[in-house]
């Protein structure tokens, strides 16, 4: 206590990540920014009493993921104020970064929306996006008990998965580039230190996952999904990291070289890093750190921004627009155990869209089932009643603005992809659970139009876990 009383302070970093448009409990069964706002207010109140410094940051994937977010990217929606950006202003966020899903609506929508932001938008490995800067420095005047005031300079930078260039290739112009993370982050940290940053934080829209399969980088190299995250968490130039992207809950322990927190998704948790800082007479030094993930409050605090109410009201006609009729209802509860009416509907729609471009090849489609419970939430399923199908039903079934891409492949390559996805299932010879809870369920695709079996009596990585594909139902397109 004596050391802190003379020359120390605490920097409290609060962070959201992967909100996906969950502003109120109406948007998500897991939490919302309104639920987190109560926690944010409590943390700020405690800091005011103890004299701590507080930052509030967002780690990306905030502007996509709900029906209202989709409407906000339509021509009508673009004429309205974006409710997430308005909520960030209301809650006085200090800086934000971009996630991969921020690019789902194209560059016109993205440039307009981040142009509305009242806080810096940082990312050091993205080039060619208006209003995005590699880093920023936030300054705080810290008054010590002696009465002297010392300036604290906090550097904030961010990174986004370079694979975004592949995932959103159809929407990205050549002028937008994604650089490899480690070189870009190293340069950004060096620049921040050179201009006098006492503390350097990274908003890293990359995360931790139990799925250790390889992914392909834009330069065609292969890397373990956790490798880049581990590299970031070992960088000497960083003092703290906010993680995201994988929707898991994670925090480093007291022995970690760099404190990091990954605050789940959809407003279920608020990340908190507490950095104890000591001034040595010349600059601030980090003396100790703590990382924690705070659960959302049960009772939401009302967001008063008019943009939220206005967007909901204006989106109603668009969301209620009829897009078809069905004599049966749809449910995703069993979608990962057998073909279902919902997977067949989505598969047939993809085939119809792709068929004119099939060039004489049989057309099969891969259908990800995105709402099947699991670690996301036990109630996270799609339920659509029989009768008139509306646009909001489509968004409920498939809440991503994905584009159709045709890829010439082989039956063996499809089988290999299915085998990787089949890691979501447990080994029933070794355990009683059907699903492997360490692997996110959205990694599994259904190949619509072919017959195959997944053998749960084989090990998750066994080559024979998925049978050869047979009897493709969709013949060559003419």
Secondary structure as GFF3:
##gff-version 3
##sequence-region A 1 478
A	DSSP	alpha_helix	2	7	.	.	.	ID=ss1
A	DSSP	beta_strand	8	16	.	.	.	ID=ss2
A	DSSP	three_ten_helix	25	27	.	.	.	ID=ss3
A	DSSP	alpha_helix	33	50	.	.	.	ID=ss4
A	DSSP	beta_strand	53	58	.	.	.	ID=ss5
A	DSSP	alpha_helix	67	72	.	.	.	ID=ss6
A	DSSP	alpha_helix	75	78	.	.	.	ID=ss7
A	DSSP	alpha_helix	83	90	.	.	.	ID=ss8
A	DSSP	beta_strand	95	96	.	.	.	ID=ss9
A	DSSP	three_ten_helix	100	103	.	.	.	ID=ss10
A	DSSP	alpha_helix	107	115	.	.	.	ID=ss11
A	DSSP	beta_strand	120	122	.	.	.	ID=ss12
A	DSSP	beta_strand	126	127	.	.	.	ID=ss13
A	DSSP	beta_strand	132	133	.	.	.	ID=ss14
A	DSSP	beta_strand	135	143	.	.	.	ID=ss15
A	DSSP	beta_strand	149	160	.	.	.	ID=ss16
A	DSSP	alpha_helix	164	167	.	.	.	ID=ss17
A	DSSP	three_ten_helix	169	171	.	.	.	ID=ss18
A	DSSP	beta_strand	177	178	.	.	.	ID=ss19
A	DSSP	alpha_helix	181	194	.	.	.	ID=ss20
A	DSSP	beta_strand	199	205	.	.	.	ID=ss21
A	DSSP	beta_strand	214	216	.	.	.	ID=ss22
A	DSSP	beta_strand	222	224	.	.	.	ID=ss23
A	DSSP	alpha_helix	227	232	.	.	.	ID=ss24
A	DSSP	beta_strand	240	243	.	.	.	ID=ss25
A	DSSP	beta_strand	249	251	.	.	.	ID=ss26
A	DSSP	beta_strand	259	263	.	.	.	ID=ss27
A	DSSP	beta_strand	269	279	.	.	.	ID=ss28
A	DSSP	beta_strand	284	295	.	.	.	ID=ss29
A	DSSP	alpha_helix	306	319	.	.	.	ID=ss30
A	DSSP	beta_strand	322	326	.	.	.	ID=ss31
A	DSSP	beta_strand	330	331	.	.	.	ID=ss32
A	DSSP	alpha_helix	341	354	.	.	.	ID=ss33
A	DSSP	three_ten_helix	355	357	.	.	.	ID=ss34
A	DSSP	beta_strand	365	368	.	.	.	ID=ss35
A	DSSP	beta_strand	383	384	.	.	.	ID=ss36
A	DSSP	beta_strand	387	390	.	.	.	ID=ss37
A	DSSP	alpha_helix	391	397	.	.	.	ID=ss38
A	DSSP	alpha_helix	411	421	.	.	.	ID=ss39
A	DSSP	three_ten_helix	422	424	.	.	.	ID=ss40
A	DSSP	three_ten_helix	441	443	.	.	.	ID=ss41
A	DSSP	beta_strand	445	448	.	.	.	ID=ss42
###
